[in-house]
Amino acid sequence: MTMNRIYCMYILGVGMLLFTTCKKSPDASPSAQTTFVREIDNGKYTYNTDYITCLPDGGFLSVGYNNLPGGFNICTMLRFNKTGSIVWQRTVPGDTTYPFYVLPKDDGTFIISEYSSFGISVIDTMGHLLSTSAYASGIDVYTQSGLYQTPAGYMLSVSDGNANAITDMAIVELDKNLKYTANIPLTDAKYFTGKTLYLEAYQENTAGTYYVYGQKFLNQNWNWGDIRKLFVAKVTPGQKAKETIIDSATLSGFEYQIWQIVNPDSSIVLLSSQRNYTTNALSTFLAKVDKNLKIVWQRAYPEENENINPYIFSKCKDGGFLISGEADNGTNNQKPYALKVDADGNKVWSKTYSFPGLGSFNFGTDCPDGGYFFVGSETGFGNEKGNQIMAVHTDASGNY
């Protein structure tokens, strides 16, 4: 639920450094910089990041949200220097309570869309709120997906659904000034075969054509615990969708975290998790589909004696992908996890990081020095405050 914009305030502060490890990495290239692990005291809050960018001075900017006491969330920005210390921490005022997707612009501003309420805001690199807008989607929002640039402006996909009804998706189109222009409903009966749960859509570089991906239930009674297939479809308004099943028996229950990266040639790379129904273990799953819905490759990345929950992934400058998440050995012992693959989905390396307590990596990015920077959360540092902010800079092999 979006909070009313009552006041504007900015919180500036320097995090209290509780745990630090810095050393030169023997595995990194000669140009690699000092690696580090930092934990920053975030009080009673848990920070989650949705976007990280490297800055010209070697530092980093993270855009995400704080979980506030009482179940509220508010957009928060962290500015790190090149050694991982906090330069400033700023809360964005107004309606930007729960950013789900961050779209950077060439002018240095960021467009952020909210998760459970249908709003879009623009902020600058200092956390100042420049504008905010709310829209009526025509359906109850179940999940909201990424904001994408289109030839005419922007588009956003929203969907609703519950255990006793089909899911409907609406494509909401906005102009270049983020003003509402159209609402295009997509429904199971009109476009798709079987019961489906839509998670996202984006527009091809041809007006009126969309790619939609999500889950298709094998059991048509719509039971949340049913086995599901991952699918992608090409949709033209008014026509039955062309569908491709990417992998059979991919998910079950609430394993619905799926992310995508759209390439310039309109191919799509999907990140999901895959359950092995013999061992009941979860692993990371990636698939690439071209613009004609042909599967280019699909890969699963099981880890011995670990369940892997991939959260999000980013595209690297070498054409590969960096996956962030957590590993759990089944004993409630979550650890930060990272996986690097090349442009063809081949595994380069994977790491599970054994810091004190429980933790995860929310987001990671590659750095100009050849290493990688992750922001996540971690417990177990003796402060009895729960999850604290973790900032980790690794070398090119994921070591610190």
N, C-alpha and C positions, 0 to 999 in steps of 0.2 A: 504494500500500500504506500502510495507516494505521500510524503509529509508535506504539509503546507509550508510555503516559504514565508516564515515569520521573521527571521532575522538572518543577517549575514555575519559570519565571523570566520576568522582565520586562526588556526592554531599553529604557532611556530615553536619549535623546540629542538633541542639536540638530544637524541636517544642516549641513554646510559649504557655504555658498553659493559656487558657482563661476561662475554666469553670471546676470546680472539685467538686465532691461530694464523700466522703468516709465515710463509717460507718460499724459497725458490724451488720450483718444480724441476726435477731432473729429467722429466719426460717431455717437457714442453720444448718448442722450437726456440732458437736463440733469441727471437724477438719477443717471446712471451714475457709477460709482466709477472710480478709477485702474485701468488695465489693467496686466498684468505678465506676464513670462515668467521662470520660475525653474528652475534646475537644481540638484538637491540630490544631493550625493555619497552614494551608497548602497553604497560599497565594492565588493565583488565580486559583489553581488547585482543582480538585475533585478526591479523591482517591477511587479506587474500589479494593477490595481484592478478590483473587481467591483461597487462601490457607492460613491457620493459623496452626501453630504448637506450642505446649508448650515446653519450654526449661528446661534443668535440674536445672537452678537457679531460676525457678519460673516465668521467663519472657516469652515473646511470640515473634515469628517471623511471619510477615505477608508478603506474596508475592502477588503483584497485579500490578496496573498500575495507573498512573496519567493521567487525561484528561487535555491536554495542550491547551493553547489558540490557536485558529486556527483549532481546530478539530483533532489534533494529539494526540497520546497516547504513553506513554513510560513506560516500566517495572520499577517498583519501589518497594523497600523493606523497611519495617519498623521494627525496633527492639525496643520492649517495655520492660521495667522492670516489676517486679511483681506488682507494684502499677499503671501501665498503662502509665507512663511517657515515652516519646521517648528517647531512648539511642542514636540511630542514624537513619537517613533516607538516603537511597542511591539509586540513579538512575543507572540502569544497562545499560551500553553503547551498541552500535551496533544495530543489527537488531531486537532486542526483544522489539518491539514497543507496542504490544497489546497482552499480554498473555491471553490466553483463558482457558488453562488447565495446572495445575502444578502437576507433578508426582515426589514425593520425592523418593530418593534412599537411600539404607542402608549406603552408603559411605558419607552421608551428603551433597550431591549435589542434585540439582533439575533440572528436564527436563521440559521445558516450551514450549508449542506449541502456535502459534499465531492464532488469530481469522480470519482475512480477507486475510492474506497472508500465503502462504504455507511454513512456516519455523519452525524449531525446534532449540532450544538453550539449553545449559547446563550452569548453574550458581552454585556457591558455596554459603555457608551460609553467606558470607560477601558481596554478590552482585557482585563478580567478574565474568565476562563473560569468560567461559572456551572454548566454541566452539559454532558455529552456522552453520546451514545448510539450504539450500533452495531446494525444490523439484518441479518437474513438475508433476501435477496431471493428466493431460490429459483432464480436464474439467475446466470450469470457477468455481471458488470456491464461493459458496453461503454461506455456513456455515461450520465451521470446528469443529470437536468434539474432545473428549478426546483421549489422547495417552494411550495405554494399553500395558502391557507387555504380550508377548506370549512365547510359548516354544522356538521359533526361534529367538526372539528379541523383536520387538515392532510393533504395527499396529496403523493406524490412518484412520479415515473415513472422506471423504470430499464429498460435494454434491453441485449441482447447481440447479437453478429453477427460473422461473418467472411466471407471470400471464398468459402467452400464451403458455407455454410449460410444458412437463412433467419434473419431477425431476430425475436426474441420480445421483447415488452414486458410488464412487470408494473406494475400500479398498486398502490402500497403506501400503505395508509391508516393514519393515526396519530390518536390522540385529542388533546384540547386540551393535554394534558401531554406530548405527543410520544411517547406509548407506542404500540407497534405493536398494531394491531387487525385488519388484514386484508391479504391479498395476492391481487390479482385478475390472473391471467395473461391476456394478449391475444396471440393467435398469428395468423400469416398465414392459415393454412388455415381457421380458424374464423370470422374476422372480415373479412378483406380479400381483394381480388382482386389477383393478380399479386404480384411481389416488391417488398417495401417495406422501407425503413429508417426506423424510428421515432426521432424525436428528442425528442419531448416530449408530455405530455398534461396536461390540467387538467380539473377537475370543474366542470360547470355548476351553477348554484344549484338543482339538482334532484338528489336522491340517486340515485346509480346511473348517471348519464349523464356521459360524458366526451368531450372533444374531443381528438383526436390529430392531430399534424401531423408531416410528414417528407418523404421522397423516394420516388418510385416509379420503378423502373428500366424503361426502355423495352425493353432487351434482357433477356429473362427468364432468361438464363444466369447472372446475378449476377456480373458483372465490375465491379470497382471503377472502371474507367475508362469504363463505359457512360454514355451520356447519361441524365439523370434528370429527372423532373417533380416539382414541388413540389405536395403535396396536403394537404388537411385532411379529417378524417373525424369523424363523430359516432357514438359507440359506446355501446350499451347492452349490458351483460353478457348473453351468451347469444344475441345477435342479430347478423346480418350488418351491417357498418358501412355507413352512408351516406357516400359519398365525393364530394369535389369536387376536380378538378384546377385548381390556381390558374394555372399557366403551363406551357407546354410547353417542353421542352429548357432548363430553367433552369440545371442544374448538370452538372458532370462531375468525375470523379476525386474528390479529397478536399475539394471546395468544399462542405462540409456545415455551415458555421456558420450557424445559423438561430436567431433570437431572436423572442420574441413579447411583446406587451403585451395583456393582457385588460382590456377596458373594462367599466364597471359594467353595461352592457346585454348582456353576454356576447358581444359582437362581439370579434374578434381582429385585431390588426395584426401581420403577420409581416415580419421583416427577413431578407433573404437576399442572395446575389449572383447575377447573371445573366451568362451567357457569350454573347457574340455569335459565332456559329459561322462568320461570314463574315470578321470581323476578328480573332477569337480574343481579344477584349478583355473584361475583367470590369468590371461596373458594379454599383452598389447597386440592390437591388430591394425594393420594399415592396408589400404587398397587404393590403387590409382585407376581411374576410369576416364577414357577420352571423351571428347565432346559428342561422340556418337554412341555413348554408353557401352563401349567395348572395354572389358576389363584388361588393363595393360599388365598389371601385376597385383598380387595380394600376398601378404605375409603375416604370419603370427610369430611372436617373439616370446616363447615360454622361458621362464627362469626357474631353475631347479629349487624345489621346496619353498617357492614363494608365490603368493597371489599378487598380481600387478594391477593396480588401478591407475590407468593413464588419465591425467586431468586435461592436458592441453598440449599443443605442439606448435612450433614455429619453424619457418623456412630459413635455412642458413644460406649464406652467400655462396657456398660451394654447390648449391642446388640440393643438398640433403635436408634432413629434418631432425629437429631436436625435440624429444618427448619428455615431459615432466610429469611426475606423479608420485605414487607411494608404493612400497612393497610391504606385504603383510604375510608372515609365515603361518598365519592361522591362530596365533596365540595373543592377538591384540597387541602386536608389537610393530606398529607401523613405522617405516623408515623412509626418508626421502629417496627417490629413485629417478634416474635419468637414463635415456636411451638415445643414441645417435645412429642414424641410418643414412646411407647415401641416396642419390637421386633416384636410384632404381629399387629402393627399399631394402638393400642389403645391410645387415647389421654391421656397424663399425665398432661400437663398444656399448656396454651398459654397466651401470654402477648402482649399487645400493650403499647408502652412506650411513654409517653407524655412529650417529651423534647420541648423546644422552637423551633418554626419554622417547616420546613419540613425535613423529614429524612427517612432513611431506614437502615437495617442491610444487608450488603453484604455477610457476611460469619460468622459462629460461630463454636466453638468447645468445647468439654467438657474438664475439667481441673482435675488434680490429686486431688485437694481439694474437689471435688464433685460439684463445680460450673461450670459456662459456661462463655466463653469469646467471645465477638462479636466485629467486626470492621465494621463500616459503615460511613455514612456521614450525616450531619445535618446543617440546616441553622437557623437563628434567634437568634444568640448570639450577635448581635449588631456590628459586625465587617464589615458589608456590603461587604463581600468578597464572598458571595455565600456559597457553600457547604464546610464544614470543616470536618476533620477526627474525628470520634467518636470512642472511645474505652470504652467498657462497660464490667465489670466483675460482674456477678450475683451469687446468691447462687443456691442451688440445685433446688429451686422452681421458678427460673427465676426472683427473686426479687433483688433489690440493695439497 
